Amino acid sequence: MDAGCGIGMRRLSIIDLSTGHQPIPNEDRSVWIVFNGEVYDYQRLRSSLQNQGHRFTTQSDTETILHLYEQNGPQGAAELRGMFAYAIWDSRRRQLLLTRDRFGKKPLYYAIRPEGIYFGSEIKCLKAAGLDLEIDEEALKLYFQFGYLPDPWSPYRGVQKLPPGSWLTYDESGSLHQGRYWKLPAPATTPPSGLDEAQAREQLLALFDESVRIRMRADVPLGAFLSGGLDSASVVASMARQSSEPIRTFSIGFAEASYNELPLAKLVAQQYGTQHHEILVKPDAVALVEKLVRFFDEPFGDASSIPTYIVSEFARQHVKVALSGDGGDELFGGYDSFQLIQQFRRWDRIPQSLRRGLNIIANGLPYSAYGKNYLRMMSRPTALERYFDMASWPYFMRRQLLQPRWMLPADHRYFTSTFAHCLLPGDADVLKQAMYFEATAKLTGDMLVKVDRMSSANSLEVRCPLLDHRLAEFAQTLPPQWKIRDGRGKVILRETLGPRLPAALLSAPKKGFGVPLGEWFRGELKTFLWDHLTSRSFLDRGLVSESFVRALLTEHDTGRRNNYHWLWSLLMLELWFRQRTGSTWV
């Protein structure tokens, strides 16, 4: 605590367990830091800073960031290789610096008030400080569009997330400045000059193994998540090749065969002789759902948070750090939506006048046509609008579900202006636009939020080698045709890392990381779901059409259509409303 500033934190100790307690000061105690995350190559930076005259009192990566700030100011973050959110109070300048890592793996919320700035890793921190928080209607509209809140939005007015790759300074005069030290490069259109595909695979393999290696340093037990997919299996294979000890691996499965990847994960574990741990999950679904919503602080509709929580809880019984395969789909074209974009290119040849007619017909179709309403997709004026209709809550669905006040515009001008920071400028190819949006908006606002909150809830640190910024920058130099080919994604990643993996895993269809939520909503979660989504507290908020919500529930119960995705998002929204305190509905 200094005159005019107070900072503090609760630490999950991973490196320098004995002397790394925070806040940490510099030599004369004029500059202080609190830090959440890990810097993987801090020892190299530490040596360089010592050669420049800086004196260290701990062995932690945290102190390295502090001296790097003294040397290079806010732009020192560009030299860090890791995941981080940190605050530095400089009493000489009477200035606070906030900084967030390149992909936003670690959260950082802030609010500017007349009396100063408040910040924290969770909105709970701001509430604890006594801030009166009012719901931001525009943020809720975005939730209905995407099922998550993209950066920099939060559910409350005046509370923002610091964008990834950015820094912010605030001084005692109330002056605020923001800057950016990194942005994901635009994806290439053509192969790198002088590099053929075979040479690219060699470089990719070297970068991948190095990225895994530097994330294996910890002063506590370390392991890895292992599913039946390419990405996590490749991480485990690389760890095993670079470790003198057996790797600890953790897998979960479900009784429903379509959600159970335990047999494929076990093949990898056997090939590399890991200390493998697996469980077949039969959780108390109601208790689990109520538990999860407390950890997000905002509406969050990605149901894969359930298995992420379970595998984190399971791994934490044995280790404090786990490596994961997150990032492969975004950077190497693994999502099915990318394949659909390629398939739907033929519709771009339809004249606009005909599309307008198709749009009138599509809008007149009943909801029963949803799911086969290709007319709606064909009628979209631009390929970018088609992508957003496909990769989020479809316009056709939202028009039926929401009260008009909660609808966002459906045209590309809204998206290109609102998400200019997550889209490429000009008339970029729609596949490149989609891949860039997934890697900058959805990855940060959805995938990494899920991983961070669910692992942190279990005091587990998760590290993502595929999201090393050097590896990501190299991935962006590779043209789409090296990533997506013949109806398959992650082609170059598969060809590079596939020889290390069992053939059965490489030929298995992509499953994703899910749970049998559809079955749970017809079984043990049915009453819980109906009670919440047909309650007066939910329906009287003026958000949704009561008749349509009931239609969704009935359709799902009868098995006519699997509506679990939409129902889960609505359920999480209502649970969030019930758990929030200290704010006012407007």
Steps between C-alpha positions, in 0.01 A plus 500: 500500500634839396339841529233499232540135392431158644582170324488140616440143391456139606768287339498148354869420554661319206853647476715622792274365770690654792591857392249584225230648723331811359489799470871517413696829502811615313829579677391832654134398542381775265339258253273208594340215304224243531492234229275212393643242259837364392794627296668194353835649392547735794845364588640627169347843565623494859861445391479785250355737760765405757766584243337842471534560875166386639512321836261213584382383842283205387521217247155574357389593151296780659805703597636465146194682365551779753859569394408465134248779555769717657718438197247527214174639637162360386651364178711259705204262479599429139803308631294267720419149388212366701154571637453793730297781644689739723475835674800721577480802728775753431507740796756723327264566211188461716377266230334158478576269207270208405613246240347185352655215299475467122205261482328605821559172678488684831205730578524866598192715570510869579259785575562874495311695764524867609715400796741290292551164334403155631631177350510128564513152350131456585197727507458373856795722590318809375186403687703446817634854459142626519442598137137538397473295179218541249438252221617599154221427253735502200708230667192281545417542132847371421441202730188412302708524182800293608428324828791685663613862544782595263774731624493780604138466618390389844141457621516834683510859387835663561680171559725386218748226430843621402545375141760228438845624405427839656610723786333786683644775720306712748656776709382692804376788283249261340684486168452166320704371207475168316746335267557171324825305499383203285230402256453168323630544144256466214496151346703451185348447158803344335780275632799671665771598255762230460316251721326191370254289698760245610727775635202660672427172678859488628476851641159432647625189678797685648285789622241264644753293695668814635164643603422180693847485655498848652157432652624192683693697763332509842596459863184292556359178345409537132286300257281529191138474392459215251190460286463294185585795279806601298596808699519369856650169381774691316581700813531180703719340233733800501515508881586131514779543246653782703464357851712248687202411720158360403245771426183511711193505275132554582195396299127496567224310326125452509277196479359629169731364229482810280654707784755246617854538370666294772601215264682738264667686786616169646674410172716812532566436869611143425721604208690748718486315833331784688370482856146500371194590707149469366146513636156426360292797608155472653473832683220650701392717208285748694766569763765533230303752293427720801867487595634599157303821457662651811843496341430706188372836633321546167259306277691216334326252274771254397397160638853363458572681827354188664766250386769767541403540864484124556838425345657793689358376828625149421850612399537724807492193721844415358663812351493882521587566132356339186575555131211503255443496123296821477560720196551243226155539344520879485852528359496201266142493370349216698141614539221352288375853429813559292410203281147632459631837390683325220190302404273806499720707270288388208214712637705816448414475130126551567399853385408743778154556352427126528640492853257771609214287374634193676531703820131591489408134453739384776364752751148379428576137579380364836742405775440136413718560193796596717798272455424445133450865420780523244301775331596726790870422450478538125324836531766669713626809313867430584710197585602666827136524611460134410797414720362689801160339451672162497751551780268656757133500594335512156294808419203274424519357853549835675209658311269231641646495851573860594289802563583756225694726735768231548574437131828609345516605134562211264697683229875495452539874569415445866759224537777676310459816710442336839771237458753695297764390753422132428452514122730572209469834322353536152347224292701212643401148403227367727699191603787722615252726678342205678832351608619837624179562696516155660863558605447850638140523625365152569828358629538783752134548591394135509765228490761659725239635742372145543849359559610774738189509716454124526865430577532793742191377684705189578830680573652347187715688249447406134763581236430500124807427282306547174436860602865592533517830313801399291320185390184701432688756292651221293158338456373827354766487227354171372233533227150357554554226240773351721258487793167405337496253214270231362235570763740468795647758733838521677662325204855630551476445876380144443775429248762648733400336827302199376801265465539515879144382569296178471339452158158439657503846653587667171216331315235560768233764427522831685283497814577817689505529879141452607265333743170315449308814596213420266440175687535672839236756397261211432600328823640619830517867396151513343312634802779744585500633143123540473472659844751772407404573139125509567531693826342843524836647605646401162201562276408835657840651422369588157778321314337205328176370354339271756325292235821445307696400810233245581513378140877450528459305823221280362687430177804393697303279737330314215826454312369683194802730508807521722476852644748452785735773372237775514343368820834488679577861405162615628539299820843648569362849440220448752736349757729799455209738561413317820853498636603857427466752780540871541378596150173622358298366210409777255 
